Amino acid sequence: MLYLWLKALHIIAVVCWFAGLFYLPRLFVYHAMSEDQASRERFCVMERKLYRGIMNPSLIATLLLGAGLIALNPGYYFSQGWMHAKLAAVLLLIGYHHACGAQLKRFAKGEPPHGHVFFRWFNEVPVLFLLAIVILVVVRPF
């Protein structure tokens, strides 16, 4: 029963984390397009609250709950190729998460790091991770 609770909570944490990973770069698109100071300040507040209040806690919960799942049967999980690939994708996704944090800090300093076109492409990166991770976990190709 513990496994099922950990799994359910892990999936919920992942959904919350990905909601932020999808939304924050979209805010960056609109922030980069904003032309007045009031809008830029509003976007800074929204971005900061999303990153610190939702994304960071969701990331931590995802990692702790995932570690809990692995701890229940480490021999099995670490013998599976798909799990190694999934963990590699998760590490890269954590890097993307921190890249979002770096962009947020640059916006907060008043120096837009890139234009809105860059952020439109940057916004698509988590989709690729989501596809890879879900396929690895569900299909278990190796």
N, C-alpha and C positions, 0 to 999 in steps of 0.2 A: 504494500500500500504506500509506503514511503516513496518508492520509485515513481509511482503514478503522480503523487503530489509534487515531487520535485520536477518531474517532466512538465506537468501542467503549468507550474509557476515559471519554469524556464521559458516555455513558449510565450507566456504572457509578457515576460520581461523582454524577450526578443522582439515581440510585436511593438512594444512601447519604444524600444531603442530604435528600431527601424522607422517608426513614425517620425522621430526626431531627425534621423539621418536623411529622410526624404524631405522633411519640411525646412530644416535649417538652410540648406543650399538654395532652396526656392526663395526663402527670405533674402538671401544674399543677392539673388537676381534682382529683386525689387529694390533692395537697398542700393545696389550699384546704379540703378536707374533713377533713384530719387534725386530731386534737384533742390529741395528746400531743407533748411536746417531742422525744422520741426519733424519732418518725415525721417531724416537720418537719425535723429535722437530716438524717435519712437522705434525704429528698426533695431537700434542698439539695445534697447531695453528688451524688446521681444526676443532677440537672438540670445542675449545673456540668460534670460529666464528659461528659455527652451533648453539651452545647453547645460546650464547648472542645475535646473530644477527637474528636468525630465531625462535628458540624454545621459548625463553622468550617473545618476542613480540607476537608470535602466541598464547601462553598461555593467555597472558593478553587480547588480542582481543577476544579470545574464551570466557573468563569469562565475559568480559564487554558486549559483544553481547548477550550471553546467559542470563545475568541478565536483559538486555533490553527486551528480549523476554518475560521473566517471568513477568517483570514489566507491560507489556501490559495487562496481565490477571492473576494476582497472585492468585485469588480465585480458578480459574480452575486448574492451575498447582499444587498448593500446596494441592489440594484435591485428586490428582492422585497418587496411589501407585507406578506406574512405574517411576514417576518423582523423588520421594524420593530415589528409588533404583538407578536411573541414577545419581543423585547428589552425592550419596554415592560412586558410582564407579568413578565419576569425582574427588572427594576428594582423593581417593586412587591413582588415576592416577597422581594427582598433587604431591603426595608423591613419586611416581616413578620418576617423572620429577626431583624432588629435589635429589633423590638418584643418578640419572644420573649426576647431578651437583657435588655431593660429590665425585663420582668416577672420574670425570674430574679433580677436584682439586688434588686428590691423584696422578693421572698420571702426572699432571703439576709439582708436587713436585719431580717427579722422582721415586716414589714408586708405582709400579704397584699393585693395590689393590687385584687383582685376576688373575688367568690364563685365557687363551683364551677359555677354555671349559666352565668356569663359565659364561663368557660373551655371549657365544653361547646360553645358556639357558636364561640368563638375557634378551637377545634380543627378546625372544618370549613373554615376559610379556605383552607388549602393544597390541599384537594380541588378547589376552584374553579380555582385556578391550574394545577393538574396537568391538569385537563380542557382548559382553554384552550390551554395550551402544547402538549400532545400533538396536539390537533386542528389547531392552526396548523401544526405541523411535518409531520404526516402528510397531512392533507387539502389544505393550502396553498390556502385558499379565495380568496385574492387575492394 
